[in-house]
Amino acid sequence: MRKGELGTEMAHFESNVLWNPAWSALDGWAERPPDAIEHFHRSIPGFAESALVPAPAIADQVGVAHVLVKHEVERLGLPSFKVVGASWAVSVAIAGHIGRVPFPTFDALAEAAGALRASIVLSTATDGNHGRAVAYLARRLGLNSRIFVPADMTEARVDAIRGEGAEVEVVAGSYDDAVRRSAESAERDRPDGRHELLVSDTSWPGYTRIPEAVAAGYSTIFAETRRQLATALGSDASIDLALVPVGVGAFASAAVRSLASGSCSVVTAEPAAADCLWQSLAARERVTVPGPHESTMAGLNCGEVSLVAWPALQRGVRAATRVSDLEVAAAVRDLAALGVATSESGAAGLAGLRRLRLDSRAGSLLRPRSTLVLFDTEGVTDPAGYEAVLAGSSTARGRTEEGSGHVAGR
């Protein structure tokens, strides 16, 4: 189904907070990820936990006990969380290619990859961070990579991918067009005889195993968060509300699988200009939001929720928010004041929290004793754009809406 073809059922959801009509508050919904995944990550040389940063000023503003920011500013030298999912997915993809189980360590993966240098090329489509992560992993494994990007990607992001040694193909159109192009290319024979091994973080009928592995890889981030929360607030501390950004939904579905339960709610944030999850939850089926998707939240400009992510999102997301470029620009500046340097995509969770607070039903989630975690999913990927946002001179798309900017104090 495409946005604009939804009929009268959409009329009931006119605000920018949607309370998921299919949400199910089941104790035990959260899954325990296999220990093998985190063991694999910890075997990667240089792998370390990202910071969990207290944000008491934000907690005071929204009237809760604690707000903490899981700040994915650096993973293995890359400025986002994507390499956590991509690394496990590459392990699963190469293992599947040679007919074995996923590798227990990165060294074992590297040994197997060494024998495949003349026969495979890692490929994917990206709006920035996932493609850079796949290219980085290919370089570390001694493999070549081919990354498909939409035409509107900033030069800084394209240059960063090329800097990992990747062949970059710019696709006329949107991120979703780049996804289609990457899938078509992986089905064709290359002139050099090598096979393009597709490592996509979104899915479609007939292609689900690798996107599932990407989402499973993200479970390490949530395991880290729980441990860090216990260290910061005590062994009995738990997350009451998690705010997560949404592009195709892989990370948000991993948050649902790892965190959502009777005691923890997951709320999502996405651009108003690319609100595929919001529209899908409202319609109770996956909806395609046609492009162009021109939000400054470059990493979230996606028109369709991943097929494999959708079941968990439909059942486990408590509420969805959609936010404007003006709102995320204000969130970027306010996080900078706390010492958290992030992009518009990374700041979407804070903008979503502020949007949620304006909803009359939010009191059930924002209680005086609540602990909230904002998942800030990338650092600064476009330095010039970041400086423009801090200076208040960025080109924000979308209309000015009530609730933009700072949250009033209690």
C-alpha positions as CSV (number, residue, x, y, z in Angstrom):
1,M,0.0,0.0,0.0
2,R,1.2,3.5,-0.8
3,K,0.7,6.6,1.4
4,G,-2.4,8.5,0.3
5,E,-4.3,5.2,-0.4
6,L,-5.2,4.5,3.2
7,G,-8.9,5.5,3.3
8,T,-10.9,6.7,6.4
9,E,-9.0,4.6,9.0
10,M,-6.2,7.2,8.8
11,A,-8.4,10.0,9.9
12,H,-8.2,9.0,13.5
13,F,-4.4,9.8,13.7
14,E,-3.9,13.5,13.0
15,S,-1.3,14.5,15.6
16,N,2.4,13.7,15.3
17,V,2.2,11.0,18.0
18,L,0.6,7.7,17.1
19,W,-0.3,5.3,19.8
20,N,0.1,1.9,18.1
21,P,-3.3,0.2,17.8
22,A,-1.7,-3.2,17.5
23,W,0.7,-2.9,20.5
24,S,0.8,-5.8,22.8
25,A,2.1,-5.4,26.4
26,L,3.2,-9.0,27.1
27,D,5.6,-9.8,29.9
28,G,8.5,-11.7,28.5
29,W,8.3,-10.2,25.1
30,A,12.0,-9.1,25.3
31,E,14.3,-11.8,23.9
32,R,17.7,-12.9,25.3
33,P,20.1,-12.6,22.4
34,P,22.6,-15.5,21.8
35,D,25.8,-14.9,23.8
36,A,27.8,-15.9,20.6
37,I,26.9,-12.5,19.0
38,E,28.4,-10.4,21.7
39,H,31.4,-12.8,22.0
40,F,32.0,-12.3,18.3
41,H,31.9,-8.5,18.7
42,R,34.3,-8.5,21.6
43,S,36.8,-10.5,19.5
44,I,37.1,-7.7,17.0
45,P,40.4,-5.8,17.7
46,G,39.5,-2.3,18.9
47,F,35.9,-3.1,19.7
48,A,34.7,-1.2,22.8
49,E,31.5,-0.1,24.4
50,S,29.9,3.2,23.5
51,A,29.2,5.7,26.2
52,L,26.0,6.0,28.2
53,V,25.8,9.7,29.1
54,P,23.6,11.0,31.9
55,A,21.4,14.0,30.9
56,P,19.9,15.3,34.1
57,A,18.8,18.6,32.5
58,I,16.6,16.8,30.0
59,A,15.2,14.6,32.8
60,D,14.2,17.7,34.7
61,Q,12.7,19.2,31.6
62,V,10.4,16.3,30.9
63,G,9.7,15.5,34.6
64,V,11.3,12.0,35.0
65,A,13.9,10.7,37.3
66,H,16.6,9.8,34.8
67,V,17.4,10.4,31.1
68,L,20.6,8.8,29.7
69,V,21.9,9.0,26.1
70,K,23.5,5.9,24.6
71,H,25.9,7.8,22.4
72,E,27.0,5.9,19.3
73,V,29.7,8.5,18.4
74,E,32.4,5.9,17.7
75,R,32.5,2.2,17.0
76,L,35.7,0.9,15.6
77,G,36.6,4.3,14.4
78,L,33.3,4.8,12.6
79,P,30.8,7.5,13.7
80,S,27.7,5.3,14.2
81,F,26.3,2.0,15.5
82,K,25.9,0.4,12.1
83,V,29.1,-1.6,12.2
84,V,27.8,-3.6,15.1
85,G,25.0,-5.0,13.0
86,A,27.0,-5.1,9.8
87,S,29.9,-7.1,11.3
88,W,27.7,-9.9,12.5
89,A,25.8,-9.9,9.2
90,V,29.1,-10.1,7.2
91,S,30.0,-13.1,9.3
92,V,26.6,-14.7,8.6
93,A,26.8,-13.9,4.9
94,I,30.3,-15.3,4.3
95,A,29.5,-18.4,6.4
96,G,26.4,-19.0,4.4
97,H,28.3,-18.5,1.2
98,I,30.7,-21.4,2.1
99,G,28.1,-23.5,3.8
100,R,29.0,-23.3,7.5
101,V,27.7,-21.8,10.7
102,P,28.6,-18.1,11.6
103,F,32.2,-17.6,12.8
104,P,32.8,-17.5,16.5
105,T,35.5,-14.8,16.3
106,F,36.6,-12.1,13.9
107,D,39.9,-13.9,13.4
108,A,38.1,-17.0,12.1
109,L,36.0,-14.8,9.8
110,A,39.2,-13.1,8.5
111,E,40.8,-16.4,7.8
112,A,37.8,-17.6,5.7
113,A,37.6,-14.2,3.9
114,G,41.2,-14.5,2.9
115,A,40.4,-17.5,0.8
116,L,37.6,-15.7,-1.0
117,R,39.4,-12.5,-2.1
118,A,39.3,-13.5,-5.8
119,S,35.7,-14.7,-5.8
120,I,33.5,-12.2,-3.8
121,V,32.8,-8.5,-3.4
122,L,30.7,-7.2,-0.5
123,S,27.9,-4.9,-1.6
124,T,25.0,-3.0,-0.2
125,A,22.8,0.1,-0.6
126,T,23.1,2.9,1.9
127,D,22.1,6.4,3.0
128,G,25.5,6.7,4.7
129,N,26.5,4.7,7.7
130,H,25.6,1.1,6.9
131,G,27.4,1.3,3.5
132,R,30.5,2.8,5.2
133,A,30.4,0.0,7.8
134,V,30.3,-2.7,5.1
135,A,33.1,-1.0,3.2
136,Y,35.2,-0.8,6.4
137,L,34.7,-4.4,7.1
138,A,35.6,-5.4,3.6
139,R,38.8,-3.4,3.8
140,R,39.7,-5.1,7.1
141,L,39.0,-8.5,5.7
142,G,41.0,-7.8,2.5
143,L,37.9,-7.8,0.3
144,N,36.6,-5.4,-2.3
145,S,33.3,-3.6,-1.8
146,R,30.7,-1.9,-4.0
147,I,28.3,0.5,-2.4
148,F,25.1,2.0,-4.0
149,V,24.1,5.4,-2.8
150,P,21.2,7.8,-3.6
151,A,21.9,10.9,-5.7
152,D,21.2,13.3,-2.9
153,M,23.8,11.9,-0.4
154,T,26.1,14.6,0.8
155,E,29.7,14.6,-0.5
156,A,31.1,14.2,3.0
157,R,29.2,10.9,3.4
158,V,30.2,9.7,-0.1
159,D,33.8,10.6,0.4
160,A,33.9,8.7,3.7
161,I,32.7,5.5,2.0
162,R,35.3,5.9,-0.8
163,G,37.8,6.5,1.9
164,E,37.2,2.9,3.0
165,G,38.3,1.7,-0.4
166,A,34.8,1.1,-1.8
167,E,33.6,1.4,-5.4
168,V,30.7,3.8,-5.1
169,E,27.8,3.8,-7.6
170,V,25.5,6.9,-7.4
171,V,22.0,5.9,-8.2
172,A,19.6,8.5,-9.7
173,G,16.7,8.6,-7.2
174,S,16.1,7.8,-3.5
175,Y,17.6,5.4,-1.0
176,D,14.8,2.9,-2.0
177,D,16.0,3.2,-5.6
178,A,19.5,2.4,-4.5
179,V,18.3,-0.7,-2.6
180,R,16.6,-1.9,-5.8
181,R,19.7,-1.3,-7.8
182,S,21.9,-3.2,-5.4
183,A,19.5,-6.2,-5.4
184,E,19.5,-6.2,-9.2
185,S,23.3,-6.0,-9.4
186,A,23.8,-8.9,-6.9
187,E,21.8,-11.1,-9.2
188,R,24.0,-10.5,-12.3
189,D,27.3,-11.9,-13.2
190,R,30.2,-9.4,-12.9
191,P,32.6,-9.0,-15.8
192,D,35.5,-10.0,-13.5
193,G,33.7,-13.3,-12.6
194,R,33.4,-12.4,-8.9
195,H,30.1,-12.6,-7.0
196,E,28.5,-9.6,-5.3
197,L,27.6,-10.8,-1.8
198,L,24.8,-8.5,-0.7
199,V,24.8,-7.4,2.9
200,S,21.7,-5.3,3.1
201,D,20.1,-4.0,6.3
202,T,16.6,-3.9,4.7
203,S,14.7,-6.9,3.3
204,W,12.1,-7.9,0.7
205,P,10.5,-11.2,-0.3
206,G,13.2,-13.8,-0.8
207,Y,15.9,-11.8,1.0
208,T,15.5,-11.9,4.7
209,R,18.4,-13.9,6.3
210,I,21.1,-11.2,6.2
211,P,18.8,-8.3,7.4
212,E,17.8,-10.5,10.3
213,A,21.4,-11.0,11.1
214,V,22.0,-7.2,11.0
215,A,19.2,-6.7,13.5
216,A,20.5,-9.6,15.7
217,G,23.9,-8.0,15.7
218,Y,22.4,-4.8,17.3
219,S,21.5,-6.9,20.4
220,T,25.0,-6.2,21.7
221,I,24.2,-2.5,22.0
222,F,21.2,-3.3,24.3
223,A,23.1,-5.8,26.4
224,E,25.8,-3.1,26.9
225,T,23.1,-0.5,27.9
226,R,21.7,-2.7,30.6
227,R,25.1,-3.3,32.1
228,Q,26.0,0.4,32.0
229,L,22.6,1.3,33.5
230,A,23.2,-1.1,36.4
231,T,26.7,0.4,37.0
232,A,25.3,4.0,36.9
233,L,22.1,3.6,38.9
234,G,22.4,0.3,40.7
235,S,21.7,-3.4,40.0
236,D,17.9,-2.9,40.3
237,A,17.8,-0.2,37.7
238,S,15.8,-0.8,34.5
239,I,14.8,1.0,31.4
240,D,11.2,2.2,31.5
241,L,11.2,4.0,28.1
242,A,13.5,3.7,25.1
243,L,13.5,6.3,22.4
244,V,14.8,5.0,19.1
245,P,15.1,6.5,15.6
246,V,13.6,4.7,12.6
247,G,14.8,4.4,9.0
248,V,14.0,1.0,7.6
249,G,13.4,-0.3,11.1
250,A,16.2,-2.8,11.7
251,F,17.6,-1.0,14.8
252,A,14.1,-0.3,16.2
253,S,13.1,-3.9,15.7
254,A,16.2,-5.0,17.6
255,A,15.2,-2.6,20.4
256,V,11.8,-4.2,20.6
257,R,13.2,-7.7,20.7
258,S,15.8,-6.8,23.3
259,L,13.9,-4.3,25.5
260,A,10.2,-4.2,25.0
261,S,8.2,-5.9,27.8
262,G,5.5,-5.1,30.3
263,S,7.9,-2.8,32.1
264,C,9.7,-1.2,29.2
265,S,8.1,0.7,26.3
266,V,9.7,1.5,23.0
267,V,8.8,4.8,21.3
268,T,10.2,5.6,17.8
269,A,11.1,8.8,16.0
270,E,11.2,9.4,12.3
271,P,11.1,12.3,9.9
272,A,7.7,13.7,9.1
273,A,8.8,13.6,5.4
274,A,9.7,9.9,5.6
275,D,7.2,8.5,8.1
276,C,6.9,5.0,6.8
277,L,6.6,3.3,10.2
278,W,4.1,5.9,11.5
279,Q,1.9,5.4,8.4
280,S,2.3,1.6,8.5
281,L,1.3,1.3,12.2
282,A,-1.7,3.5,11.5
283,A,-2.8,1.4,8.5
284,R,-1.9,-1.9,10.3
285,E,0.1,-3.0,7.3
286,R,3.4,-1.9,5.6
287,V,2.9,1.3,3.7
288,T,5.2,2.8,1.1
289,V,5.8,6.6,1.5
290,P,6.9,7.9,-2.0
291,G,9.9,10.1,-2.3
292,P,11.7,12.3,-2.6
293,H,12.5,12.1,1.2
294,E,14.2,15.4,1.8
295,S,14.6,15.6,5.5
296,T,18.0,16.6,7.0
297,M,17.8,13.4,8.9
298,A,19.7,11.7,6.1
299,G,20.1,8.3,7.8
300,L,16.3,8.1,8.3
301,N,15.1,9.0,4.9
302,C,13.5,5.7,4.0
303,G,10.2,5.1,2.3
304,E,9.4,1.5,3.4
305,V,9.8,-0.5,6.6
306,S,11.9,-3.6,6.2
307,L,9.9,-6.8,5.7
308,V,11.7,-8.7,8.5
309,A,11.5,-5.7,11.0
310,W,7.7,-5.2,10.5
311,P,6.3,-8.0,12.7
312,A,8.3,-6.9,15.8
313,L,7.6,-3.2,15.2
314,Q,3.9,-3.7,14.7
315,R,3.5,-5.7,17.9
316,G,6.1,-4.1,20.1
317,V,6.3,-0.3,19.5
318,R,4.2,1.5,22.0
319,A,4.0,4.8,20.2
320,A,5.5,6.4,17.1
321,T,6.5,10.1,16.7
322,R,7.3,12.0,13.6
323,V,9.4,15.1,13.9
324,S,10.5,18.1,11.7
325,D,13.9,19.3,10.7
326,L,13.5,22.3,12.9
327,E,12.8,20.1,15.9
328,V,15.9,17.9,15.4
329,A,18.1,21.0,14.8
330,A,17.1,22.3,18.2
331,A,17.8,18.8,19.7
332,V,21.3,18.8,18.1
333,R,22.1,22.1,19.7
334,D,20.8,21.0,23.1
335,L,22.7,17.8,23.0
336,A,25.8,19.7,22.1
337,A,25.4,21.8,25.2
338,L,25.6,18.5,27.2
339,G,28.8,17.5,25.4
340,V,27.1,15.1,23.0
341,A,28.0,15.9,19.4
342,T,25.5,14.2,17.1
343,S,23.8,14.6,13.7
344,E,20.1,15.3,13.0
345,S,19.5,11.5,12.7
346,G,21.1,10.9,16.0
347,A,19.1,13.7,17.7
348,A,15.8,12.3,16.4
349,G,15.1,10.5,19.7
350,L,15.3,13.7,21.8
351,A,13.0,15.5,19.3
352,G,10.6,12.5,19.5
353,L,10.7,12.6,23.3
354,R,9.7,16.3,23.2
355,R,7.0,15.6,20.7
356,L,5.7,12.8,23.0
357,R,5.6,15.1,26.0
358,L,3.1,17.3,24.3
359,D,0.6,14.5,23.9
360,S,-2.0,14.3,26.6
361,R,-1.6,10.5,27.0
362,A,2.1,10.6,27.6
363,G,1.7,10.6,31.4
364,S,1.5,6.8,31.3
365,L,5.1,6.7,30.1
366,L,6.7,9.9,31.5
367,R,6.3,9.3,35.2
368,P,8.3,11.0,38.0
369,R,10.3,7.8,38.8
370,S,10.9,6.8,35.2
371,T,14.2,6.0,33.6
372,L,14.5,6.9,29.9
373,V,17.3,6.0,27.4
374,L,17.7,8.0,24.2
375,F,19.5,6.0,21.6
376,D,21.7,8.5,19.7
377,T,22.7,6.4,16.7
378,E,25.5,8.4,15.1
379,G,28.1,11.1,15.7
380,V,28.9,13.9,13.3
381,T,29.1,12.6,9.8
382,D,28.9,16.0,8.0
383,P,31.1,18.4,9.9
384,A,30.2,21.5,7.8
385,G,26.5,20.7,8.2
386,Y,26.9,20.2,12.0
387,E,28.6,23.6,12.4
388,A,25.8,25.2,10.4
389,V,23.2,23.6,12.7
390,L,25.1,24.9,15.8
391,A,25.2,28.3,14.3
392,G,21.5,28.2,13.6
393,S,22.0,28.6,9.9
394,S,21.2,25.1,8.5
395,T,18.6,24.7,5.8
396,A,15.8,23.0,7.7
397,R,13.0,21.5,5.6
398,G,9.4,21.2,6.8
399,R,7.1,23.6,8.5
400,T,7.5,25.1,12.0
401,E,5.3,23.2,14.4
402,E,4.2,23.6,17.9
403,G,6.7,22.0,20.2
404,S,9.8,22.8,18.2
405,G,12.8,23.9,20.1
406,H,13.3,23.6,23.8
407,V,11.0,21.9,26.3
408,A,9.8,24.1,29.0
409,G,10.9,23.3,32.6
410,R,8.6,21.6,35.0
